[in-house]
Amino acid sequence: MTRPSEQSPPPGIRARLHEVIFESNTPAGKAFDVALLWAIVLSVLAVMLESVGPIRARYGPSVRIAEWSFTVLFTLEYVLRLFAVRRPVLYVLSFYGLVDLLAILPSYVSLLLPGAQSLLVVRVLRLLRIFRVLKLVNFLGEAEVLLTALRASRPKITVFLGAVLSTVVIMGSVMYMVEGEANGFDSIPRGMYWAIVTMTTVGFGDITPKTVPGQFIASVLMIMGYGVLAVPTGIVSVELAAATRRGGLNPEACPGCGAEGHDVDAVHCKFCGTRL
């Protein structure tokens, strides 16, 4: 068991809760995580079954009771997580903190907006905790590497998407002038929609050019579509190779904010500064 630092929660109930809720290297912590994963699976299953007409008509009240039972359970768990960390605000703003919050909000929103409970399927994201429960640290490391590569690629991808958007606007306008309303291109936004569908090689076929000039432009745009797929792939691949050369991750959860994914040689949490 990790020794508490001077910045960790005070000894007693909070320290015990932190060990059970955030750590899976103890029997109690692993049992809690396994029970939580089963609760998540069953809650998502209840939401899915509630959307099926015959099941809703026959077992609707029972399914809704199950949904609210899981909501109350997850709400209690969320409150305990906030109580167990020294800096609750940082946990709330973390990835897992936001996912945990989104897992319970739709139920309460549905009291004002009927039907919002269908968004409870976001709870499936909480199954990401299975990597920690099953000690799949390498998977966590690879996920962090991928996120690092995506962050590093963001400026280049932004410039690339700007160029693609400009191309879509130009081509949509050109097709509106060349084809016109008679061939389905009744507005520039409609032409932009066709350009996006064509460049992404989806090709729904609901709008197609009928004139020779229009078909020539479409052929050029189709060829350009291969570049739309290749360029961002190459950018991310380069950053991914660079991120892979870095070290692994420490599976320990921060006692201050509950965050994970720290470097192996890290002494303090990179999110809140608490000593690990």
RODO-2510 file (C-alpha; in nm, 4 decimals, decimal comma):
residues 276
     n   res          X          Y          Z
     1     m     0,0000     0,0000     0,0000
     2     t     0,1287     0,3449    -0,0883
     3     r     0,2418     0,5462     0,2129
     4     p     0,0449     0,8695     0,2537
     5     s     0,2391     1,1902     0,2028
     6     e     0,2063     1,5152     0,3954
     7     q    -0,0296     1,6409     0,1254
     8     s    -0,2517     1,3327     0,1115
     9     p    -0,5943     1,3154     0,2810
    10     p    -0,5726     1,3017     0,6608
    11     p    -0,5639     0,9564     0,8215
    12     g    -0,8988     0,8042     0,8968
    13     i    -1,2111     0,7618     0,6910
    14     r    -1,0929     0,9799     0,4003
    15     a    -0,7661     0,7923     0,3654
    16     r    -0,9501     0,4610     0,3789
    17     l    -1,2034     0,5763     0,1199
    18     h    -0,9243     0,6929    -0,1096
    19     e    -0,7572     0,3537    -0,0852
    20     v    -1,0795     0,1659    -0,1633
    21     i    -1,2196     0,3959    -0,4333
    22     f    -0,9091     0,5070    -0,6208
    23     e    -0,6636     0,2209    -0,5716
    24     s    -0,7093    -0,1292    -0,7134
    25     n    -0,3949    -0,2862    -0,5662
    26     t    -0,5780    -0,3928    -0,2484
    27     p    -0,8506    -0,6599    -0,2093
    28     a    -1,1052    -0,3976    -0,1001
    29     g    -1,0148    -0,1633    -0,3848
    30     k    -1,0340    -0,4369    -0,6470
    31     a    -1,3667    -0,5651    -0,5098
    32     f    -1,5071    -0,2100    -0,5228
    33     d    -1,3940    -0,1615    -0,8831
    34     v    -1,5314    -0,4970    -0,9968
    35     a    -1,8683    -0,4240    -0,8327
    36     l    -1,8676    -0,0782    -0,9923
    37     l    -1,8008    -0,2223    -1,3375
    38     w    -2,0917    -0,4648    -1,3035
    39     a    -2,3171    -0,1798    -1,1910
    40     i    -2,2129     0,0230    -1,4954
    41     v    -2,2847    -0,2643    -1,7336
    42     l    -2,6264    -0,3308    -1,5786
    43     s    -2,7202     0,0392    -1,5790
    44     v    -2,6318     0,0775    -1,9484
    45     l    -2,8286    -0,2399    -2,0230
    46     a    -3,1299    -0,0955    -1,8401
    47     v    -3,1144     0,2232    -2,0484
    48     m    -3,0927     0,0220    -2,3707
    49     l    -3,3847    -0,2025    -2,2761
    50     e    -3,5953     0,1002    -2,1852
    51     s    -3,5683     0,2209    -2,5451
    52     v    -3,7248    -0,1012    -2,6797
    53     g    -4,0980    -0,0447    -2,7281
    54     p    -4,2396    -0,3849    -2,6172
    55     i    -4,0098    -0,3993    -2,3135
    56     r    -4,0948    -0,0402    -2,2185
    57     a    -4,4667    -0,1138    -2,2470
    58     r    -4,4499    -0,4224    -2,0261
    59     y    -4,1647    -0,3521    -1,7849
    60     g    -4,1375     0,0271    -1,8087
    61     p    -4,1869     0,1047    -1,4357
    62     s    -3,9403    -0,1651    -1,3278
    63     v    -3,6758    -0,0471    -1,5737
    64     r    -3,7158     0,3148    -1,4610
    65     i    -3,6829     0,2088    -1,0980
    66     a    -3,3610     0,0279    -1,1902
    67     e    -3,2321     0,3370    -1,3735
    68     w    -3,2972     0,5615    -1,0743
    69     s    -3,1478     0,3072    -0,8358
    70     f    -2,8245     0,3077    -1,0318
    71     t    -2,8363     0,6882    -1,0536
    72     v    -2,8647     0,7188    -0,6758
    73     l    -2,5842     0,4644    -0,6342
    74     f    -2,3533     0,6504    -0,8752
    75     t    -2,4422     0,9834    -0,7141
    76     l    -2,3385     0,8489    -0,3754
    77     e    -2,0184     0,7115    -0,5260
    78     y    -1,9448     1,0499    -0,6882
    79     v    -1,9912     1,2310    -0,3574
    80     l    -1,7593     0,9831    -0,1842
    81     r    -1,4957     1,0386    -0,4527
    82     l    -1,5105     1,4131    -0,3904
    83     f    -1,4825     1,3537    -0,0166
    84     a    -1,1878     1,1153    -0,0542
    85     v    -0,9583     1,3563    -0,2419
    86     r    -0,7892     1,6639    -0,0997
    87     r    -0,8726     1,8859    -0,4001
    88     p    -1,2231     1,7964    -0,5226
    89     v    -1,2378     2,0718    -0,7857
    90     l    -0,9417     1,9240    -0,9718
    91     y    -1,1061     1,5830    -0,9710
    92     v    -1,4324     1,7306    -1,1042
    93     l    -1,2428     1,8900    -1,3934
    94     s    -1,0435     1,5751    -1,4741
    95     f    -1,1444     1,3326    -1,7511
    96     y    -1,2796     1,0654    -1,5171
    97     g    -1,4418     1,3321    -1,2993
    98     l    -1,6336     1,4718    -1,5963
    99     v    -1,7348     1,1229    -1,7095
   100     d    -1,8583     1,0387    -1,3586
   101     l    -2,0602     1,3606    -1,3500
   102     l    -2,2099     1,3021    -1,6959
   103     a    -2,3078     0,9524    -1,5842
   104     i    -2,5605     1,0927    -1,3360
   105     l    -2,6701     1,4274    -1,4836
   106     p    -2,9093     1,2939    -1,7547
   107     s    -3,1370     1,1364    -1,4931
   108     y    -3,1841     1,4665    -1,3141
   109     v    -3,2137     1,6596    -1,6407
   110     s    -3,4895     1,4190    -1,7500
   111     l    -3,7070     1,5597    -1,4707
   112     l    -3,7201     1,8829    -1,6736
   113     l    -3,6629     1,7436    -2,0229
   114     p    -3,8340     1,4039    -2,0685
   115     g    -3,6279     1,1673    -2,2795
   116     a    -3,2898     1,2995    -2,1630
   117     q    -3,2348     0,9756    -1,9714
   118     s    -3,1342     0,8123    -2,3004
   119     l    -2,8052     1,0003    -2,2667
   120     l    -2,7248     0,7764    -1,9705
   121     v    -2,5483     0,5461    -2,2167
   122     v    -2,2490     0,7761    -2,1616
   123     r    -2,1941     0,5592    -1,8559
   124     v    -2,0290     0,3102    -2,0867
   125     l    -1,7237     0,5399    -2,0825
   126     r    -1,6775     0,4496    -1,7186
   127     l    -1,5826     0,1000    -1,8320
   128     l    -1,2424     0,2496    -1,9174
   129     r    -1,1622     0,1823    -1,5533
   130     i    -1,1387    -0,1856    -1,6425
   131     f    -0,7824    -0,1255    -1,7621
   132     r    -0,6829    -0,0253    -1,4104
   133     v    -0,8782    -0,3050    -1,2440
   134     l    -0,7215    -0,5762    -1,4599
   135     k    -0,3731    -0,4257    -1,4193
   136     l    -0,3487    -0,3514    -1,7903
   137     v    -0,0985    -0,0723    -1,7278
   138     n     0,0459    -0,1063    -2,0756
   139     f    -0,2939    -0,0253    -2,2215
   140     l    -0,3124     0,2883    -2,0074
   141     g     0,0338     0,3812    -2,1257
   142     e    -0,0580     0,3365    -2,4897
   143     a    -0,3721     0,5445    -2,4421
   144     e    -0,1653     0,8244    -2,2910
   145     v     0,0790     0,8019    -2,5824
   146     l    -0,2087     0,8342    -2,8281
   147     l    -0,3499     1,1357    -2,6444
   148     t    -0,0063     1,2984    -2,6403
   149     a     0,0282     1,2461    -3,0152
   150     l    -0,3156     1,3934    -3,0799
   151     r    -0,2373     1,6999    -2,8683
   152     a     0,0909     1,7534    -3,0527
   153     s    -0,0872     1,7156    -3,3873
   154     r    -0,3576     1,9685    -3,3043
   155     p    -0,1943     2,2796    -3,4634
   156     k    -0,1145     2,0980    -3,7873
   157     i    -0,4558     1,9335    -3,8008
   158     t    -0,6230     2,2711    -3,7410
   159     v    -0,4377     2,4257    -4,0362
   160     f    -0,5235     2,1251    -4,2512
   161     l    -0,8931     2,1401    -4,1619
   162     g    -0,8922     2,5112    -4,2416
   163     a    -0,7597     2,4333    -4,5888
   164     v    -1,0202     2,1594    -4,6352
   165     l    -1,2994     2,3925    -4,5252
   166     s    -1,1841     2,6564    -4,7725
   167     t    -1,1815     2,3954    -5,0499
   168     v    -1,5324     2,2841    -4,9564
   169     v    -1,6661     2,6402    -4,9723
   170     i    -1,5012     2,7069    -5,3093
   171     m    -1,6063     2,3769    -5,4663
   172     g    -1,9595     2,4078    -5,3306
   173     s    -1,9914     2,7522    -5,4853
   174     v    -1,8468     2,6352    -5,8171
   175     m    -2,0857     2,3397    -5,8362
   176     y    -2,3779     2,5685    -5,7546
   177     m    -2,2863     2,7816    -6,0571
   178     v    -2,2035     2,4898    -6,2887
   179     e    -2,4902     2,2519    -6,2087
   180     g    -2,7609     2,4853    -6,0795
   181     e    -3,0961     2,4089    -5,9218
   182     a    -3,2039     2,1835    -6,2081
   183     n    -2,9507     1,9188    -6,1010
   184     g    -3,0130     1,9448    -5,7259
   185     f    -2,7539     2,2098    -5,6396
   186     d    -3,0125     2,4650    -5,5290
   187     s    -2,7854     2,6582    -5,2910
   188     i    -2,4206     2,7022    -5,1935
   189     p    -2,4670     2,5167    -4,8614
   190     r    -2,6152     2,2284    -5,0615
   191     g    -2,3087     2,2340    -5,2849
   192     m    -2,0842     2,2384    -4,9761
   193     y    -2,2664     1,9330    -4,8439
   194     w    -2,1988     1,7515    -5,1715
   195     a    -1,8318     1,8557    -5,1597
   196     i    -1,7903     1,7208    -4,8059
   197     v    -1,9559     1,3910    -4,8950
   198     t    -1,7388     1,3594    -5,2061
   199     m    -1,4083     1,4544    -5,0422
   200     t    -1,4594     1,2078    -4,7584
   201     t    -1,5202     0,9342    -5,0203
   202     v    -1,8589     0,8543    -4,8633
   203     g    -2,0560     0,9268    -5,1789
   204     f    -2,4202     0,9015    -5,0726
   205     g    -2,5343     0,9612    -5,4303
   206     d    -2,8321     1,1745    -5,3291
   207     i    -2,6820     1,4631    -5,5294
   208     t    -2,4749     1,3963    -5,8406
   209     p    -2,3471     1,6258    -6,1163
   210     k    -2,5169     1,5780    -6,4527
   211     t    -2,3086     1,8049    -6,6792
   212     v    -1,9644     1,7230    -6,8193
   213     p    -1,7903     2,0155    -6,6421
   214     g    -1,9579     1,9161    -6,3165
   215     q    -1,8477     1,5546    -6,3535
   216     f    -1,4909     1,6678    -6,4268
   217     i    -1,4882     1,8795    -6,1093
   218     a    -1,6310     1,5856    -5,9156
   219     s    -1,3518     1,3590    -6,0453
   220     v    -1,0866     1,6065    -5,9299
   221     l    -1,2513     1,6336    -5,5890
   222     m    -1,2662     1,2554    -5,5546
   223     i    -0,8936     1,2274    -5,6195
   224     m    -0,8306     1,5040    -5,3663
   225     g    -1,0321     1,2974    -5,1203
   226     y    -0,7480     1,0473    -5,0905
   227     g    -0,5258     1,3304    -4,9728
   228     v    -0,7868     1,4279    -4,7139
   229     l    -0,7429     1,0848    -4,5587
   230     a    -0,3664     1,0583    -4,5988
   231     v    -0,2502     1,3950    -4,4644
   232     p    -0,3927     1,3791    -4,1092
   233     t    -0,2934     1,0133    -4,0853
   234     g     0,0671     1,1043    -4,1651
   235     i     0,0678     1,3928    -3,9175
   236     v    -0,0628     1,1795    -3,6316
   237     s     0,1713     0,8907    -3,7227
   238     v     0,4788     1,1129    -3,6927
   239     e     0,3711     1,2486    -3,3549
   240     l     0,2752     0,8992    -3,2402
   241     a     0,6233     0,7694    -3,3228
   242     a     0,7768     1,0549    -3,1249
   243     a     0,5496     0,9990    -2,8258
   244     t     0,6199     0,6241    -2,8249
   245     r     0,9867     0,6881    -2,7512
   246     r     0,8950     0,8348    -2,4133
   247     g     0,8649     0,6409    -2,0876
   248     g     0,5746     0,4447    -1,9415
   249     l     0,3172     0,5391    -1,6796
   250     n     0,2646     0,4907    -1,3102
   251     p    -0,0786     0,3345    -1,2358
   252     e    -0,0990     0,4997    -0,8927
   253     a    -0,3894     0,7407    -0,8397
   254     c    -0,3076     1,0848    -0,7036
   255     p    -0,4191     1,1209    -0,3394
   256     g    -0,4958     1,4866    -0,4040
   257     c    -0,7189     1,4846    -0,7129
   258     g    -0,7505     1,1155    -0,8032
   259     a    -0,5847     1,1594    -1,1431
   260     e    -0,3897     0,8764    -1,3054
   261     g    -0,1402     0,8505    -1,5891
   262     h     0,1729     0,9921    -1,4227
   263     d     0,5246     0,9220    -1,5451
   264     v     0,7033     0,6350    -1,3756
   265     d     0,9654     0,8658    -1,2235
   266     a     0,7144     1,1356    -1,1213
   267     v     0,7320     1,2505    -0,7594
   268     h     0,4407     1,4949    -0,7708
   269     c     0,1080     1,4911    -0,9524
   270     k     0,1308     1,6786    -1,2824
   271     f    -0,2252     1,8052    -1,2382
   272     c    -0,2382     1,9336    -0,8801
   273     g     0,1167     1,9036    -0,7475
   274     t     0,0350     1,6633    -0,4650
   275     r     0,3211     1,4336    -0,3692
   276     l     0,2658     1,0791    -0,4980
***
